[in-house]
Amino acid sequence: MKPDDASVMRGLLGAHAILMVDDEPQACKWFARLYGDEFVVLTAGSADEALAVLAQRGHEVAVLLTDYAMPQRDGVTLLSEVRQQYPHVARLLVSAYADKDMAMSAVNQGHVEKILEKPLDEALTRQSLRDALQASQERARERALIERRAATLRETLGFLAHEVTTPLATVQGYLSAMRERHVDPMEGDRGVAHIQEQKPGDVLFMIEAAQRRAEYAQSLVSTFVQTARDAYQPDSAPSLRASDLVQAVREEYPFDHDEAQWLTSDLADDFVLPGRRDLLYLVLCTLVKNAVLALRPNPPAQPNVHVVLLREAPAPGLPVQAAIQVRDNGPGIPAEVLGRLTLEPLTTRASTGGSGMGLVFCRRVMTSLGGSIVVRSEAGQGASVSLYFPFAQ
């Protein structure tokens, strides 16, 4: 068992048992009988036996208490090994007065966190076990938090890499088209670039479109850099209002042609968002992009992507929550796809580069904030995606 394995990581938060190691069977029985009224007590008769228990039940063990004087391998050697393999386990050593110098050396080297002298004082030992159990669980929570943050960064980076590829590929396409249309200057025209237009204004259009996409790609990269910078810092971000987030997407998303006119909004029911701007910006950009792409192949007479701030219950019987909803009047989502969209990578645009990770990523971000995401659609009636947030206060 690897203690940094993701499945073990999830189990560490449930670590609760005390593992007592002593080569005298009667000492183990006495300890289990005396302290079993308050703690879950496991016992082992040697260092090897203790490591075998940890290999099977390491996710349950929060505290290891071992005698120093044992045959083959002493308690300090055992605790040193446990420190390396099971860092969430609090390590206590029981020693006789004669072993005190050695024990203090072990404490100074970090192998042992606390020493209890023989014979054990019940009240002192009981309080020491309580303190060690609390410390172990706090350490496990911190490690789980670090692992979760690292996983979020990895996932965000993968999602970002896909999202940045599309606008950069478009920029490259526009630049290649202008390069192909470039005409060598005539004599006397040096210093003036000549690019043939297929229709009036198309060169300026390509330049402006490439600029919008480059700026959008830059904003995505800046978002990830901010996420990475803040990942291991306390969340002390200033309050972010939902209306500000919608406005940022409106101004920064690289719409094609007149597609920016498709976007409408109702921001009257504004609210403060939990969490930071960076990930929520990625989420809302993803929803707007999905809506635009759904409309693009066969746009209705008046294509519309409507972003509305509202207060409603995610489902009957649930409390009212603040929400951001993105609606479109496109073709809708097939019923066989709808229920699986946020749970697994699915896409209806595989031929055009869709990965299906967008809504999965959005769901994970919302879950991390204590919120949720709900997708609703009827064939031919468009689709809506609602982001439900816990109230910031």
C-alpha positions in Angstrom: 0.0 0.0 0.0 1.4 3.4 -1.0 0.3 6.1 1.5 0.2 8.7 -1.2 -2.2 6.7 -3.3 -5.4 8.6 -4.1 -7.7 6.0 -2.6 -5.7 5.8 0.6 -5.6 9.6 0.7 -9.4 9.7 0.8 -9.4 7.2 3.6 -6.9 9.0 5.8 -9.6 11.4 7.0 -11.1 8.4 8.7 -8.0 7.3 10.6 -9.0 6.7 14.2 -7.3 3.6 15.7 -4.4 3.3 18.1 -1.8 0.7 17.3 0.1 -0.5 20.4 3.3 -2.5 19.9 4.9 -4.5 22.7 6.7 -7.9 22.6 5.0 -8.9 25.9 1.5 -10.2 25.2 0.2 -9.3 28.6 1.2 -5.7 28.1 -0.8 -5.6 24.9 -3.9 -7.2 26.6 -3.7 -4.8 29.5 -3.4 -1.8 27.2 -6.3 -2.8 25.0 -8.5 -3.5 28.1 -7.6 -0.2 29.9 -7.9 2.2 26.9 -10.4 0.3 24.7 -13.3 2.1 26.4 -12.4 5.3 24.6 -10.2 4.3 21.6 -10.2 1.6 18.9 -7.1 -0.3 19.9 -5.0 -2.6 17.7 -2.0 -4.5 19.0 1.2 -6.1 17.5 4.0 -8.1 19.2 6.9 -6.9 17.1 8.0 -4.3 14.6 7.4 -6.7 11.7 4.0 -7.5 12.9 3.2 -3.8 13.3 4.3 -3.0 9.8 2.1 -5.9 8.6 -0.9 -4.4 10.4 -0.2 -1.0 8.8 0.1 -2.5 5.4 -3.4 -3.8 5.7 -5.1 -1.2 7.9 -2.8 1.9 7.6 -5.7 4.1 6.6 -7.4 3.3 10.0 -4.4 3.9 12.2 -3.9 7.4 13.6 -1.5 6.8 16.4 1.3 4.2 16.9 2.6 3.7 20.5 5.5 1.3 20.8 7.8 0.0 23.5 11.5 0.7 22.9 13.1 -2.5 24.1 12.0 -5.2 21.7 14.0 -8.1 20.1 15.3 -7.8 16.5 14.2 -4.2 15.9 13.7 -1.6 18.6 10.8 0.9 18.8 12.8 3.8 17.5 13.7 1.9 14.4 10.0 1.0 13.9 8.9 4.6 14.3 11.6 5.9 11.9 10.2 3.5 9.3 6.6 4.5 10.0 7.6 8.2 9.7 8.7 7.6 6.1 5.9 5.3 5.0 2.9 6.6 6.9 3.5 10.3 7.7 -0.1 10.8 8.9 0.5 8.4 11.9 1.4 10.2 15.2 4.4 8.4 16.8 4.7 7.8 20.6 7.5 5.8 22.3 7.3 4.0 25.7 10.7 3.8 27.4 12.2 3.0 30.8 14.3 5.6 32.6 17.5 3.8 31.5 16.7 4.5 27.9 16.0 8.2 28.3 19.1 9.5 26.6 18.4 7.4 23.5 14.8 8.4 23.5 15.6 12.1 23.7 18.0 11.6 20.8 15.1 10.0 18.8 12.9 13.0 19.6 15.5 15.4 18.4 15.9 13.5 15.1 12.1 13.7 14.5 11.5 9.9 14.7 9.4 10.2 17.9 6.9 12.9 18.7 6.4 12.1 22.4 7.9 9.8 25.1 5.9 8.1 27.8 7.8 6.6 30.7 7.2 3.2 32.2 5.1 2.4 34.1 2.5 4.3 32.2 0.4 6.8 34.1 -3.2 6.2 33.0 -4.4 9.8 33.0 -1.3 11.1 31.3 -1.3 8.4 28.7 -5.0 8.9 27.9 -4.5 12.6 27.4 -1.4 11.9 25.2 -3.4 9.6 23.1 -6.2 12.1 22.6 -3.7 14.8 21.6 -1.9 12.5 19.2 -5.2 11.4 17.7 -6.2 15.0 17.1 -2.8 15.9 15.6 -2.9 12.9 13.3 -6.3 13.8 12.0 -5.4 17.4 11.4 -2.2 16.3 9.6 -4.3 14.0 7.4 -6.7 16.8 6.6 -3.9 19.0 5.6 -2.4 16.3 3.3 -5.8 15.6 1.8 -6.2 19.4 1.1 -2.8 19.6 -0.6 -3.5 16.5 -2.7 -6.9 18.0 -3.7 -5.3 21.3 -4.7 -2.6 19.6 -6.7 -5.3 17.5 -8.5 -7.2 20.7 -9.2 -4.1 22.3 -10.7 -3.4 19.2 -12.9 -7.0 19.1 -14.1 -7.2 22.8 -14.8 -3.9 22.7 -16.7 -5.2 19.9 -18.9 -8.5 21.7 -19.6 -6.7 25.0 -20.2 -4.3 23.3 -22.7 -7.3 22.2 -24.7 -9.1 25.5 -24.5 -6.0 27.6 -25.5 -5.3 25.4 -28.5 -8.5 26.4 -30.4 -8.0 30.2 -30.4 -4.3 29.8 -31.1 -5.0 27.5 -34.0 -7.4 30.2 -35.4 -4.7 32.9 -35.0 -2.3 30.7 -36.9 -4.8 30.1 -39.6 -5.4 33.9 -40.1 -1.7 34.6 -40.2 -1.1 31.8 -42.8 -3.9 33.2 -44.9 -2.4 36.7 -44.9 1.0 35.2 -45.6 -0.4 33.4 -48.7 -2.0 36.6 -49.9 1.1 38.7 -49.4 2.3 40.3 -52.7 5.8 41.6 -53.2 5.9 45.4 -53.3 6.2 47.1 -56.6 9.2 49.3 -57.3 8.9 52.5 -55.3 6.5 50.9 -52.8 9.1 49.7 -50.3 7.9 50.1 -46.7 4.3 49.3 -47.8 2.9 45.8 -47.3 0.5 44.5 -50.0 -2.0 41.8 -49.1 -4.6 40.8 -51.6 -8.2 40.8 -50.3 -10.8 38.4 -51.6 -13.4 40.8 -50.5 -13.2 44.3 -49.1 -12.3 44.4 -45.4 -11.4 40.8 -45.0 -7.7 41.5 -44.0 -8.8 43.9 -41.3 -11.4 41.3 -40.2 -8.6 38.6 -39.9 -6.4 41.0 -37.9 -9.1 41.9 -35.5 -10.3 38.3 -35.1 -6.7 37.1 -34.5 -6.2 39.9 -31.9 -9.4 38.9 -30.1 -8.4 35.3 -29.9 -4.8 36.0 -28.8 -6.2 38.2 -26.0 -8.6 35.5 -25.0 -5.8 32.9 -24.9 -3.7 35.3 -22.9 -6.6 35.7 -20.4 -6.9 31.9 -20.0 -3.2 31.5 -19.4 -3.4 34.4 -16.8 -6.3 32.6 -15.2 -4.2 29.4 -14.7 -1.2 31.3 -13.5 -3.4 33.0 -10.9 -4.9 29.6 -9.9 -1.4 28.2 -9.5 -0.3 31.2 -7.5 -3.2 31.0 -5.1 -3.5 27.3 -4.8 -1.6 27.1 -1.5 -2.6 30.4 -0.1 -5.6 31.2 2.1 -8.6 32.3 0.1 -8.5 36.0 0.9 -9.8 37.2 -2.4 -11.9 40.3 -2.4 -15.7 39.8 -3.0 -16.5 39.1 -6.6 -20.0 39.9 -7.9 -21.7 37.7 -10.4 -22.5 40.7 -12.6 -18.8 41.5 -12.8 -18.0 37.9 -13.9 -20.6 38.0 -16.7 -19.4 41.4 -17.9 -15.8 40.1 -18.0 -16.8 37.2 -20.2 -18.8 39.6 -22.5 -15.8 41.8 -23.0 -13.1 39.2 -23.3 -14.7 36.1 -25.1 -13.6 36.1 -28.8 -16.9 35.9 -30.6 -16.9 35.5 -34.4 -18.5 38.0 -36.7 -21.7 39.3 -35.1 -22.0 36.5 -32.6 -21.4 39.0 -29.7 -24.9 40.3 -30.5 -26.3 36.9 -29.6 -25.4 37.4 -26.0 -27.9 39.1 -23.8 -28.1 39.2 -20.0 -30.3 40.0 -17.0 -28.1 40.9 -14.1 -30.6 42.6 -11.8 -30.6 39.8 -9.2 -26.9 40.2 -8.5 -25.0 38.4 -5.7 -21.5 37.8 -4.3 -19.8 34.7 -5.6 -17.8 32.3 -3.3 -14.3 31.4 -4.4 -11.9 33.1 -6.8 -12.5 34.7 -10.2 -10.1 32.5 -12.1 -11.8 29.2 -12.1 -15.3 30.7 -12.3 -14.2 32.7 -15.3 -13.2 29.5 -17.0 -16.5 27.9 -16.1 -18.6 30.7 -17.5 -16.5 31.0 -20.7 -17.1 27.3 -21.2 -20.8 27.6 -20.9 -21.0 30.6 -23.3 -18.8 28.8 -25.8 -20.9 25.6 -25.7 -24.1 27.7 -26.3 -22.5 29.6 -29.2 -21.2 26.4 -30.8 -24.6 24.8 -30.5 -26.2 27.7 -32.4 -23.5 28.2 -35.0 -24.3 25.3 -37.5 -28.0 26.2 -38.1 -28.7 29.5 -36.2 -32.4 30.4 -35.8 -33.7 33.7 -37.1 -32.8 35.4 -33.8 -30.0 33.4 -32.2 -29.8 34.1 -28.5 -27.4 33.2 -25.6 -29.0 34.6 -22.5 -27.2 34.9 -19.2 -29.4 35.5 -16.2 -28.7 35.9 -12.5 -31.5 34.4 -10.4 -32.6 32.8 -7.1 -34.2 29.4 -7.3 -34.1 25.9 -5.9 -32.0 23.4 -7.9 -34.8 20.9 -7.5 -38.1 20.6 -5.7 -37.7 20.3 -2.0 -34.3 21.9 -1.9 -33.6 25.4 -0.6 -33.4 28.5 -2.8 -29.8 29.3 -4.0 -28.2 32.1 -6.0 -27.5 30.9 -9.6 -26.0 31.9 -12.9 -28.0 30.4 -15.8 -26.9 30.3 -19.4 -29.7 29.6 -21.9 -29.6 29.2 -25.7 -32.4 28.7 -28.3 -30.5 26.1 -30.3 -31.4 22.5 -31.2 -31.2 21.2 -27.6 -29.4 18.1 -26.3 -30.4 14.5 -27.1 -32.0 12.8 -24.2 -29.5 9.9 -24.2 -26.7 12.4 -23.7 -28.3 14.8 -21.3 -28.0 12.8 -18.1 -24.4 11.9 -18.6 -23.0 15.3 -19.6 -21.5 16.4 -16.3 -20.5 13.0 -15.2 -18.2 11.8 -18.0 -16.4 13.2 -21.0 -19.1 13.3 -23.7 -19.2 15.6 -26.8 -21.5 16.0 -29.8 -18.6 17.9 -31.5 -15.9 15.3 -31.7 -15.4 16.0 -35.4 -14.5 19.6 -34.7 -12.2 19.0 -31.8 -14.6 18.7 -28.8 -13.2 16.7 -25.9 -16.3 16.5 -23.7 -14.3 17.6 -20.7 -15.8 21.1 -20.4 -18.9 20.3 -18.4 -17.1 17.7 -16.3 -14.5 20.4 -15.4 -17.4 22.8 -14.6 -19.0 20.3 -12.3 -15.8 19.7 -10.4 -15.2 23.4 -9.9 -18.8 23.9 -8.6 -18.5 20.9 -6.3 -15.3 22.3 -4.8 -17.2 25.5 -4.0 -20.0 23.6 -2.3 -22.3 24.3 -5.2 -23.8 22.3 -8.1 -24.5 22.4 -11.8 -27.8 21.3 -13.5 -28.3 20.9 -17.3 -31.8 21.0 -18.7 -32.9 20.6 -22.3 -35.7 19.5 -24.6 -35.2 18.5 -28.2 -35.7 21.5 -30.4 -36.2 23.8 -27.4 -32.6 24.9 -26.7 -30.7 24.1 -23.5 -29.9 25.8 -20.2 -27.1 25.2 -17.7 -27.5 26.5 -14.2 -24.7 27.1 -11.7 -26.0 27.0 -8.1 -23.8 28.7 -5.5 -23.9 28.6 -1.7 -24.5 32.1 -0.4 -21.2 33.8 0.3 -22.2 34.8 3.8 
